[in-house]
């Protein structure tokens, strides 16, 4: 069936594949995707026209790729969708230069750059009364001469994630958990020796295992009104150095008491498109603390589609068909999983095992990377091999951390 739109995705990870799968499930559409490497979940898929472009994150190359696809589909609305922070930033900053048949459901580059910068995001949280961990902003000129208002262990992470990954160094991690002051100072020295130019975030460590985490996905329509909110209860995360915090198992649950506050925040700043928040429940004071906003659908976005709320339909019905969407607070139970069942039951606290088994028995379990209409045997074998790799990853990194 022909449709009057064409998805154009940027990236190559599980985020990209999940979005492409949502489009294929809802509309039978094959997405075009530009990724940097000839690998990953999107590579080799039969539901994706995957194009390798090593310079994908260069602004000129990005615009050229958008124009290329716009020319291939001149009679369709090309939906430009960034599936990583760098691509969201590029889309927001360059959308005014896209061909007329292209559409990027984002806010301005200025607002994007404010929101994805953690120092500025926490300032907004304070302004809007959104709880977050106790935070200290570290600047390189401080050296080792600074006093922290909380005790170790400390969380240490870059305020500017895009710039951070542009300056790799041995031992760099997505987020550092520093056991004491000496460890923290060593991390800071290594980060700035790499050439990283921005501030670092040092935070109070919130106790609790992975099951204290939550993920909130929202969709704001073309008029800046929040139309959809879906909360995922994270039961297990990855613990590899570069994948720390990536979700491994999610249980859908009704939105928490913070939903209305986040809705008001997004509407007040005029946000448009998908947004995604990482949250942790702090048992010490009974509050949900917000870590960051992703100005896009999260990498685990299929937990939304898999529960029956297809994210592609939200985007198309709002941006292409110009429908007035109803406001929905998602509440359908579902289990999202990207690790083997044995890994899930081994590392997730037993409190949730019965509920997990019941959802599996009812067929309310989704595995985003395995889609029966994606007929690529080689890709499926690669995904199966990667799946089995989680046994060793969790044995190495989860048990070492414990």
ABEGO torsion letter per residue (X at the ends): XBBABBBBBBEABAAAAAAAAAAAAAAGBBBBBBBABBBEAABGBAABBBBBBAAAABAAAAAAAAAAAAAABAABBBBBBBABAAAAAAAAAAAAABBAABBBBBBBAAAAAAAABAAAAAAAAAAAGBBBBBBBBBBAAAEABBBBABBOBBBBBBABAAAAAABBBBGBBABBBBABAAAAAAAAAAAAAAGBABBBBBBBBBBEBAAABBBBBBBBBAAGBBABBBBBBBABBBABAAABGBBABBBBBBBBAAAAAAAAAAAAAGBBEBBBBBBBBBAAAGBBBBABBBBBBBAAAAAAAAAGBBAAAAAAAAAAAGBBBBBBBBABBBBBBABBAAAAAAABBAAAAAAAAAAAAAGABBBAABBAABABAAAAAAAAAAAAAAAAAAAAAAAAAX
